[in-house]
Every structure is written in C-alpha cells, then in structure tokens.
Amino acid sequence: MGFLAGLADERVDHRFKGLPPDADGLTVGELAAQRRNLFTDGFTTPVLALSAERLEHNLALMERYATRHGLAFAPHGKTTMAPELFARQLDHGAWGITLAVPHQVRVARQFDVKRIFLANQLVDAPALKWVAGELARDADFRFICYVDSVRGVELMDAALTGATRPLDVVVELGAGDGARTGVRTEADAAAVADAVAATRTLRLVGVAGYEGEVPKATPEKVDAWLRRLTALAGEFDKAGRFFGTGLDEIVVSAGGSAWFDTVADVFAELPELSLPVLKLLRSGAYVSHDDGHYKRLTPFNRVPDEGALHPAFRLWAQVVSKPTADQAFVNAGKRDAAYDLDLPEAQVVRDAATGEVRPADGIEVTKLSDQHAWLETGPDAALEVGDWVGLGLSHPCTSFDKWQLIPLVEADGTVVDYIRTYF
C-alpha cells in the first residue's frame, strides 16, 4: 500500500467541496497536519463528515464478526471507492476487496490491492486483456470473477487467448426467478462449468451469488437459497470439477449487508469437501453504516449480542432561508445527499450565535431539490438563518459517490485526515 502515500501530495483546490477556501494550494497532507476544526476553521457548507471513532468501531466489529464465524472477508469496495479505506479494511484482516466493474479494479490495482473478487461476469475484451496483463506482471495478484452463461465463457475465452495464467472464475447462482444476474438452475450451472472446463484460459474455483436479490426475501427464503448455493458447491466437488486444476481451496461466496448472519449460519454447516473451503463474505456498507436503510436491515438487529454498527456519516448544511415560521431551507440537496432510498434525517442543530449543538427537535426534511433540502419546522425548532443542521443519511453507496475528498472528523470536530474517493 505504498501508493497511498501519494494521496497526501494531492493539492487542495476547487475540485473538492466543502474545504476551506484558504486551503487552496496546500497538499492534503499539509491540510490534515493543521488539524482544523470542522466548524470554526473555514470549512464551507455543505460538507460531508465521516466520524473517525465510528469508522474504526465498524472496521473492528466486522473483523471480529468474520473471525468468530470462520469467514474470510472481501468487503465490497464499490461502496466507498476509497483506497485509504481499502487499506484499513485489509489491515483489519480482510482477505481482499470485492468490486463490480473494470474501472474499479483499475483503481484498486493502482493502489496495489493483491486480491480482487469481481462480483460480475466480465466479458469486456479490453478489460480482460488488461486483467491478464496484471496477472502476468504480478505473480502475487489473485483475481476471481463470476461466470453465468456459456456465451460469457466463450467471450472470455476468446479475449484471453494467449494469456500466461488462467483466470479464476466462480459460477454465479441467481437468487431466483426475477432476480438479478446468475444462472437460474443447477443444470444451467453445470453447463457453464462444463464450458469453463473446455477452455485453457479459465479455471473453475467455486460458486457464488448474492442473497440480497432473493425476491421478497425472508429469513427462510434466504436460508433456502444459500443452501442451494452450498449444495451446488458440493455437487461440483463430487463430480470432480475442482480436481486436477491446481487448486488449494474451493471458493464459496455470498453476503451483502442485510443477511450476513444467515450466510454465516449456513456456511458454518457446509459439509467437508475435497479441499479446504474459502467461505468468502462480501458485505460493504458496514464501513459507514447509515441512519436509514441499513440501520433498519442490519443483521445486528437480529443478533444484538454480536455488537452494533454505528452510523458514521453526517452531512452538515446551513440554513440559508426561513421564509415562514414553519419552513426553512438548507443548502444541501440531491448533489450532496443520498436520496435513492430515504430522505436525509435532521439530527442536530449547531447554533450560529453560540456554537452550541442541540437535538433537531421539530425539524423534518420533506423534500430535496438539486441544492436545497426543504425543512418543515415545528414550534420547538428555534431554527435561524445561519445555523448548521447535521443530517443523517441513508444508503452509504450513494453518499460516498457525491464527494471526492471527505473530512475524517473526531468527536470534538477536529479533522484528522481526508478520504479520497474515485468514482
């Protein structure tokens, strides 16, 4: 991860929202060393802050969870696209990083991530040739991706002709009729595996899928689908599909951020196979967690004895208009806040006159425009133009992608670092 050092050398300028105007020309490292206060040292609104303490708590919690349940962990990097967070996840025991598209793989490789799981079938010929080049250049690089069709296997094989190392693939089992990608039947899975075996460019290493796409998911339905997945691994092994390929382990992978407790339970019952099994969990939203979608869905609600994730994001916006007693507007909107699953939640108010922070009682976000959040204010709100409102967000994936440089902030407001994203 020596490439990370270069992030501190990037210059602060107009590209980065919310940073102090007088920081222009400083490097990110120089600005971080100043340990400025988010509220009193020149930051402008809107500004997204990531809690340093809560981030560390979430990283450590999922490391302990994976270890306790005998799971390897390849958190989904599409959530953050932040190499600094990739590095911290790897430092907290992650096996590697999961990604979704070729651009994301290129970012991870630029920062020397050694193990990448691509949760998609990759049929883009230029990208496949580039991956083959990376595998040839770096003997320590491991890359695994989905396959879910004979046609996909044919396209991959054609693009990889002449590659010096076979590309490792897992057959993706779809989560049911009407779900997203993946083969729909075990017979289709066998046909794809046969197609892989007929090539010299691909090597079958396991099975995978995403239980978050189970239609009308319930614990029972998710459990049943996961048992289909583990049974498929057993059937492939019994048929000798992993024999003679030079493998030292079989990969069985699933796990988003809503059902990883069920994944852990079913994977724990996976029968012994002919090789050790890499039980690979891929949850990604845990890093920042949230105040909406995952707050409701996190498995830690079902298994509270295992701990609890803490929402780590807060979007600070300023009241720029209060035209009536029951209405106000802050200067953060769809360009700044996630809104695909839930509207932001008004949580706290920082008084412009005193600097005191109080609960956002009587304040509700009712609508977002491009650059405004519409607030409904009750009689107890006591909100004035100039006050800062701290907003909780729902859905990490669509929060990170709106910000290129995110202050990492301690509880007292001290900014200790900046998280660079690459979307």
N, C-alpha and C positions, 0 to 999 in steps of 0.2 A: 504494500500500500504506500510505497514511497512517492507515488504520483500525487497523493493527497497534499503533499507539502506545497505543490504548485497552486492550489486553490487559494492559499493565503496571499499569493502575489498578485491576484487579480485586482485591478483598480476599481474603486467605487466611483460610479458616475450615474448619469440619468437613466441607465437601464434598470436600476433597482429601486422599486417602490418603497416609500416609507423611510428611507435612510436620511440622515441629517444632510441638508444641502452643503453645509460647511465641511463635510467629509469628502467631497469630490476631490479626486486625485490621490487620496490615501489608498494604500492597499487594504484588502480585507483583514490581513494580519495586523496591520497598524491600527486600524479602527477597533478591532477586537481587543487589542492591548490597552486601549484607552478606557475600557470597561465603563462605557457611558450608561447613563440611566435612561430607560426607555421613555420615561415620562417627562424628564426635566432637562435632557441634554440634546435637544434638537431634532428628535425623530418627528416625522410628519405623519398625519393620518390620511388614509387608513394604513395601518401597519399590522401585519400578522406576527404574533409572537409564539414561540414554542418553548414550553417550560422545561428548563434543564433538569429539574428534580423529577418531574413526572416522566420525562423521556427515559431517564436512567432507571426509574422504577419499572417501567413497562418492559424495557430490554431485559432486565434481570429476572422479572417474573416469568416471561416466556422461556428464557433459558432454563430456569428451574423446572418449568412445566414439561418441556421436551425431555429433559434428563430424567425426571421422575417417571415418565411413561415410556422410556426406551425409544424415543423418536429422534431421528435426525431432523434437522430443521433447515429449510431453504426458503426464507421469507420472501414474499413476492415484492420485488423491487419496483414494480410499476407504481406502487402506492406513493413512493417518495421520490424516485429517480434522483436520489441524493447520495453520491459516493461516500460522503462522510458518514452517513447513516448505514450504508452497506458495511463500511469498515467496522463500525461499532457493533453491528449485528454479528459479524464474523468474530469479533473479539469476544462476544458473548456466546460463542460456541456454535454458531450457525455452520452447517455443512457447506453451504454455498448460497447463491441468490437465484430466485426464480424471476423470469422475465417473460414478456409476451410477444415482442416484435423485434426485428433485426436492429433497429436504431438503438433500442435499449441494451441489446447485447453489446453493441459497439461502445456505448458509454461505459458499461461495466468492464469491458476488456481494456479500455483506455486507462482505467484505474486498477488494472491487474487483478481483477476477480478471477480466481482459478477454477471455480466450479459454477457452472450455469445450467439451470434447468429451464428450458423454453416450453412454457405451457401452451403450445400451439403446434400444429403441423407446419413445417417450414418448407414451402415449395418455390420460393423466390430464388431463381438461379444465381443471380449475382451475390445474394446474401449467403447461399450455400457454399459458393466458391470461396467467399471471404472466410466463413467459418472453417472450411477445410484448410485454408491457409494458416489460420490461427492454430489449428490442431497440429499442423506440420511444423510451425515455428516454435511452439511451446509444448514440450513433452509433458508438462505438468498440468496443462489445461484439460479439463473434462467438460464435455458438453453433451447434454441429453435433451431430446425434444420428442414431442408427440408424433405419432402417425395414426391416421384414422381412415385411410382408404387405399385401395390398390393403386388407383390413379396417382395419389400423392406419393406413394412409394416409387412409382415409375418416374415421376418428375424429379424426385430427389436423386434417384439412381443416375439419371441422365446428367444432371448438373454436377454430380460428384465423380464422374468418370475420371480416373487418373489420380484420385485422392490417395495420399500416403497412409492415412489412418481411417478406418471405418467410423462412421458417425453413429453414436449410440442413440437408440430410439426406444420408446415405450408405446405400446398400443393404448390409445385412449378409449376408454369405455364411456359412452354417452350416458347421461344421468336419467334417460328415459325418453319416451315419445314426447316430442315437442320441446325437448331441452335444447341445449346449445350444440357444441361440436361433439365428436366421438362416434364410434361405431354403435349401432343400436342393438345388435345381437351378438351372442357368443360365436355364432357361425361366421358372422362378418369379421369378428376379431381374429378368428383362426385364418381366414382368407388373407387378411392383412399381414399376419405373422408369416404365413407361407410366402407371400410376396417379398417380405424382408429377407427371409432365408434364401431366396433365389438370387439375391444380389451379393456383390462383393463390397459394396460401398456402405452398407448399413449393417448394424448389429443390434439384434433384439436384446434388451437388458431388463425388461419388465413390463408392468402395466401401470396405468394411472388414470385419473379422472378428477372431476370437481363436483363434490356432493352439493355445493351451493346452488347447482342448477336442477336439482331434483324438483320436478313440478309439484307445487302445493306441498312443500316439504313439511314433514312432521318428524319427530324423533324416530318413529317406527319406519317411515319410508326411507329416511336417510340411512338407518341401520341396514335395511334390506338391500339398498343399492350398494353400500360398502361391502356387504357380504358377497354380492355378485362379483365385485372387483377382486376381493381376496380369493374367491373361488376360481376366478379366471387365472390368477397367478398360479394357483395350484394345478389347474388343468394344463396350462402351458408347461409347467415344470414336469408333470407326469408324462407329457408327450415328448419330453426330451428337447424342447425348443431352446433351452439355455445350455444344453450340453455341447461341449466341443467348440465354444465360441471364445474361450479365454476369459470368461467372466470369473470374478471372485466374489460377486454378490448379485442378488436379484433385487431390482428396484420395485417397490410398491408405493405409490404416491397419491395423496389426496390432501384435502384440508384447506378450506378458506378460513374466514374469521368468525363464522357463525356456528359451525358444527365440529370444531376440532376436538371437543370432548367425546363425541360419538366416534370420530376417527380413531382417537386413542384407544377407546374401548374395543372396537372391532379389530384394529391392528394388533392389539395385545393377544387376541385369540387366534391369530394366523398360525396355522399348523406348520410344523417344521418342513422346510423344503430342502432340496439337494444342495443348496448353497445358503450362506447367511443372507438375510433379507435386510436391505436398507429401507426402513419404514420412514418415508420422507414426507414431512408436514410442510405446507407452503403458505400458511397464513401471513398476511402482510399488514393489515390495518392496525394491528396492535401497537405499532410504534407510537403513533399519536393518539390512538383510540379516538373517540369523539363524544359529543354531547347529544347525539340523536340516534341514528340508525344502529350503530354498533353498541351503543350504551344499552339499547333495548335487546339486541340479539346476542351479545357476547355469551359464550358458554359459561363464563364465570358466574353468571346469574343462576345457572343450574347447579354449579359445583362451587358454592361460595367458600368452602373450606380450602380450595386451591388458591385463593387470593382474589384480587380485583385489579383490573386495569384502570388507569386514571386518564381522563381526557387531558391532553397536553397542549392543545391549540387554544388561543384566544385572539380574536380579531378585534383590534381597537379602532374605533371610528369616532368622529367628533360631531356633535350636534351643530349643524350649520343653518338650520331654520326651525322655528317653532311658531308657525303661523296661527295656531289656535291653542286653546288650553288642553285639548285632548289629542293633539297631533304634533309630531316632531319628525325631523329628517336628519339622518346621519350620512356622512359622505363615504359609505361603503355599499357596494351593490353587487351585481352579478359578475363584474370584472374581478371582484376581490374575495367573494364568499361562495362556498359550496351551496347549491340550492337545488340540486337534482333530486334529492330525497326528502329534505326537510328545509324549512326556512331557518336562518340563524336564530339563536335564542339570546335575548338580552339577559345578562347575568349580573353585571356590576356597573356602577357609575363612578367615575372619578371626577370629583367636583373641581371645576376650573379655577375657582377662587381659593379653595383651601387645600386642594390636593388630597383630600380625604376620599377613601373608597367605601362605598356602601352598596348593599344589595339593590338590584334594579327592580325594586318593587313597583308594581303598577305599570310596567313597560312591556309591550309586546310588539315584536316585529310581525307586520301583517302582509308585507309585500316588498319585493325588490325591483328596482329599476336598474339600469346599467350601472349607475354610480351613486345611487341612493338606496338606503333602507327606510321604509315607511314605518314609523313607530306610532302605536296607539298608546297614549299616556293617560293613566288614571289620576285621580285627585292626590294620591300619595307619591306620585313620581317625582315632583320637585325638580324637574329637568330644565336646564337653562342652555341657551346657545353658548357654545364653547366647551361644555362638559364633554368628557370622553366616556363612551359606552363600550364596555367589554362584552363581546359577543361569543357565545359558544357555537360551534359549527357541527354539522352532521355530514359524514362521509369524508374520510381522510383523502381518498384518491382524487377528489375534485376540490380539495383545499390546497394540497401541495402544488398542483399544476398551475395555479394562478400566481405563484410567487417564485422568483428566481433566486432571491437571497433572503433568508428568513432569520431574524434575530433569535438566538438561543438565550433565554432570559431566566435569571434566578428569581426567587420569590420576592426579593426586595426591589426588583426592576433592573438590576444590573445585567447588561448584555455581555455575555462572556464569549460568544462565538457567533458565527453566521453560517447557515446551512445553505449550500449552493445546490440548486436543482437543475436538471437537464431534461426538459420535456420537448 
